[in-house]
Amino acid sequence: MMAKKFRKELLKNDLEELSFESKIALYCIKNRQGIKRTRLQKLTFLIDRILRFEEVKRISDVEPYYYGPFSEGLAEQLQGMTDEGILVERNGGYHLTDYGNELTNLIIDDFAHISNLIGAMNNISDRELVKIVYELFPEFTEKSLIKDKLPEFRQLHIRRFDFDKIPKDGMKIDIGGKPIKIIAFQG
């Protein structure tokens, strides 16, 4: 009984300490065990930008790097979660520990509205994900070592969204063979 209460309190404290980007990363790892660092950086960046496109408070330390947007803060947070036993890194990919899985289960409802987006992103290759990020956010490609090496994807039609022109009832796009509805929230 005491151990259960202690574990619940520990989970609550760890949950309070997680940043928004750490929560995104944990949710992504839960949905794709073994996700590699570069993919996780791009996916976390993209989801952060989609969810908080109008907000000033985004992942703040994202900088152009060799493979596109990179957050040193997120890398440090992932290392911290590994040190704390929330994550393990095997074969270059992140996996949730049992404790990490329990912790992530507490935030699942927070991301239910983007579960289709995450599912769709899991259906595309790493190169396609990088291509999407590069097309939508070219300002993060200036140091890229691979921007000129990405092939043209015939099935990948990327367009920038003018969020002011998205209808109130949203618009549908297709990512990874899954239809996704984009709604521009006015805050």
NORCORJO-V954423 format. One record per run of one state. SS is the DSSP state (h for helix, s for strand, l for the rest). FROM is the first residue (numbers start at 0). LEN is the number of residues. If there is no record, write none. Layout:
ss->SS from->FROM len->LEN
ss->SS from->FROM len->LEN
This chain:
ss->l from->0 len->1
ss->h from->1 len->16
ss->l from->17 len->2
ss->h from->19 len->12
ss->l from->31 len->3
ss->s from->34 len->2
ss->h from->36 len->15
ss->l from->51 len->10
ss->s from->61 len->4
ss->l from->65 len->2
ss->s from->67 len->4
ss->h from->71 len->12
ss->l from->83 len->3
ss->s from->86 len->4
ss->l from->90 len->2
ss->s from->92 len->4
ss->l from->96 len->1
ss->h from->97 len->8
ss->l from->105 len->2
ss->h from->107 len->15
ss->l from->122 len->3
ss->h from->125 len->11
ss->l from->136 len->1
ss->h from->137 len->3
ss->l from->140 len->22
ss->h from->162 len->3
ss->l from->165 len->5
ss->s from->170 len->5
ss->l from->175 len->2
ss->s from->177 len->5
ss->l from->182 len->5
